[in-house]
């Protein structure tokens, strides 16, 4: 069976653009929230890899669809 989305997830990107979290994102026609998922005291260690929290995801979203959206911003390491 297919797992149903819980409405949020995490995406880890390598070489992600600086504007990743500043841009508006739409996945499957729904606006989603993207934030860096790194404690503020560890921001200086975040050079090339970015782990992002993605909220307000559509319930029917698949891992493949989420990865396809974010590959435009860098190499997707994990979803």
C-alpha positions as CSV (number, residue, x, y, z in Angstrom):
1,X,0.0,0.0,0.0
2,X,0.9,3.6,-0.4
3,X,1.6,5.7,2.7
4,X,-0.6,8.8,3.0
5,X,1.1,12.2,3.5
6,X,1.0,13.6,7.1
7,X,1.0,17.0,5.6
8,X,4.7,17.7,6.1
9,X,8.1,16.2,5.3
10,X,11.8,16.9,5.1
11,X,13.9,17.3,2.0
12,X,17.7,17.3,2.1
13,X,19.5,19.0,-0.9
14,X,23.1,19.2,-1.8
15,X,24.3,22.4,-3.5
16,X,20.9,24.1,-2.9
17,X,20.5,27.7,-4.0
18,X,20.5,30.4,-1.4
19,X,17.0,31.5,-2.5
20,X,15.4,28.1,-1.8
21,X,13.6,29.2,1.4
22,X,12.9,32.7,0.2
23,X,10.9,31.6,-2.8
24,X,7.3,30.5,-2.9
25,X,6.8,26.8,-3.6
26,X,3.8,25.1,-5.1
27,X,3.6,21.3,-5.2
28,X,0.7,19.6,-7.0
29,X,-1.0,23.0,-7.3
30,X,-0.8,23.7,-3.6
31,X,1.3,26.4,-1.9
32,X,3.7,24.8,0.6
33,X,5.9,26.2,3.3
34,X,9.7,25.7,3.1
35,X,12.0,26.4,6.0
36,X,15.6,25.4,6.9
37,X,15.5,22.6,9.4
38,X,18.7,23.5,11.2
39,X,19.0,25.0,14.7
40,X,20.1,28.6,14.6
41,X,23.3,27.8,16.5
42,X,24.3,25.4,13.7
43,X,23.6,27.7,10.7
44,X,27.3,28.4,10.2
45,X,28.1,24.7,9.6
46,X,25.5,24.6,6.8
47,X,27.5,25.2,3.7
48,X,26.6,22.9,0.9
49,X,23.8,20.7,2.3
50,X,20.4,22.0,3.3
51,X,17.7,20.1,5.2
52,X,14.4,21.8,4.7
53,X,11.1,21.4,6.5
54,X,8.2,21.4,4.0
55,X,4.8,22.0,5.5
56,X,1.2,22.2,4.2
57,X,1.8,19.3,1.8
58,X,-1.2,17.9,-0.1
59,X,-2.4,14.6,1.4
60,X,-2.0,12.8,-2.0
61,X,1.7,13.9,-2.5
62,X,4.2,11.2,-3.3
63,X,7.9,11.1,-2.4
64,X,8.7,11.1,-6.1
65,X,6.6,14.3,-6.7
66,X,8.2,16.1,-3.8
67,X,11.7,15.1,-5.0
68,X,10.8,16.2,-8.6
69,X,9.8,19.7,-7.4
70,X,13.0,20.2,-5.3
71,X,15.5,18.9,-7.8
72,X,15.3,22.3,-9.5
73,X,17.1,23.7,-6.5
74,X,19.9,21.2,-6.0
75,X,20.7,17.5,-5.9
76,X,18.0,15.8,-3.7
77,X,19.8,13.6,-1.1
78,X,16.8,12.5,0.9
79,X,13.0,13.0,1.1
